[in-house]
């Protein structure tokens, strides 16, 4: 009986994580984000102004108002790792490092 309950709990948690990833997480990215660590991509950045998320791929737009090094780094390939606890996590496939941005406080 206990084994069955644990199996249901694990199944529910996995379903919750998948639902969060594909339904709710993209809504949490619609914020303004401030640079914290990793590859510098400009500061601040915002969804649909500086980048777009397509599936798990992040595509950065070139912005003449951002520093030259930020625009150079925006040409790299990025993977959307997640958006949890007020932080945006992107994986820079070119440099193989995690990029972290935190939500801008108002």
N, C-alpha and C positions, 0 to 999 in steps of 0.2 A: 504494500500500500504506500509506504513512504517513497519507494522508488518511483512509483507512478506520479506522485505529487511533485517530486523533484523534476521529473521529465516534463510535466506541464509547465512548471515555473521556468525552466530553461527554454522551452519552446516559446513561451510568452515573451521572455526577455529578448530572444533573437528576433521575433516578429516586431517588437517595439523598436529595436535598433534599426531594422531594415525600413520600417515605416518612417522613422525619424529621418533617416538618411535621404530617402527619395521624396518625401512629402514636406516635412516641416523645416528641414535644415536650410534649404534655399531661401526661405522667408527670413531666417535669422541673419542672412548675409546682407540684407538690404539696410545697411547701417553705414556710418562713416567710421573708418578704421585708422588707428594710429600705429606707426611702426614700433615694434618691440625688439625683434631679433631676426637674424637670418639675412637673406639676400635683400638689399635695399631696392624697393620698387616705387618709392615716392612716399610722401607723408603730408597729408592724409590721403587715403584712397577710398573710393566708394563704388559699390556694385552698380553696374550699368553706366557709370561715368568713366571709371578707370579700367574695369575688368568685367568680363562676362563669364558665367559658369555654364558650360554645355556638358551635361552628364557629369563626369568627374574631371573634365579638362577645364583649365582656367585660361582664358585668352585675354591678355592685357592689350589695351589700346595705347598707341604712342601719344604723348601729351607734350607739346612744346613748352608748357609752363613748368614742367617737372625738370629737375636737374638732369644733365646728360648721362650720368651713371645710372640713374633710374630708368631712363628710356633704353639704354643699352641692355640692362638686366631684364627688361620687359620682353625682350626677344627670346628669352629662355623658354623652356617647356615646363609647364606647371601642372600639378595634380591637386585637386581639391581634397584635402585630407579631412576637414571637418570644421565645425563651428560650435564650440562648446564653452560654457561658462564665461561668456563675454570675450572670447578669443577666436580669431580666424586662423586656421592652420592650412598652409599651402606647402606642398612638397616641390622643391625646385629640382627637376629631373636632371638638368644640365650640371648643376653644382653638387647634386646629391646632398641637399641640406633642407631642413625644415624652416619655413618662414612663418613668423608669428606676428600677428597684428592684434591689438586690443581695441575693444569698442570705445569710441570717443564718448566721454562723459559730458553731459550737458549741464 
